[in-house]
């Protein structure tokens, strides 16, 4: 019984090591892939999300939800977030 537990433990450790080392076996450059995904988020998805949020704030104001002073601050903050993330994405 102890041999079965020890074998199962050894096999699970070997399987985890194999799964963690698989990018190294395939010679995949995970650092550049990670930076590419980060650049995609900074240059595409964050500005797009900020733009959609600004549209949602405009629609909310059009239908009478919320106040204008809060909407102005929110939209200025979203513009700053979107443009800053795009500029950071250019340097990646």
N, C-alpha and C positions, 0 to 999 in steps of 0.2 A: 504494500500500500504506500509506503514511504517512497519507494522507487518511482511509482506512478506520479505522485505529487512533485517530486524533484524533476522528473522528465517533463511534466506539463509546465512547470515554472521555467525550466531551461528553454523549452520550445517557445514559450510566450516572449521571453527576453530576446531570443534570436529573431523572432518575427518582428518585434518592435525595432530592433537594430536594422533589420533588412529594409523595413518601410522608411525609416529615417534616412538611410543611406541611398535610397533609390535615385534621388536627383544626382548624387555624386557618381553613381554608376552610369547614368545616362549623359553625363557631362553637361548638365544644364546649369547655366549661369543664373542662379536664383536671385542674386543681388540686382542684376540689370532688369530681370522680370519684375521684381518688387518695385524698383524705381519707375519702371514703365507704368505699372498699375497706379502708383502714387501720382505720377504725372497726369495720367488719364483722369483721376479723381480731381486733381487741382485745376486742370484746364477745361474739363468738360462737365463733370457731374455736379460739383459744388456751385459754379456759376449758373448752371441750368436749374438747380434746386432753388437758388436765391431768386432767379427770374420768375419761377413758378410761384414762389411765396409772395413776390411783389404783385403778381397778377391776382392771387387770392386775396391780398389785402385790398386791392382796387375793387374787386368784385364785392367784398364785404362792405366797403364804404358805399358802393353803388346801391346796395340793398339795405343800407341803414344800420349795419352792425359796426359798432366801435366809434371812436372819436377821431377827428382829423389830426389833432396834435400827437396822439399816440401812433397813428398811421404814418405820419411824416417821419417820426423818429425810427419807427420800424423799417420803413423803406430805405432811409438813409443808411441804417445799419446793414441791411441786406445788400445794398449797393456796395458798401465798403467791404463786406465779407466776400462777395462774388469777385470784385475786381482785385482784391488783395490775393485771393487764392489763385486767380488766373496769373497774376504777376509772379507769384512764387512758383507756379507750375512752369513758367517760361525758363526759370533758372535750374530746373531739375534735369 
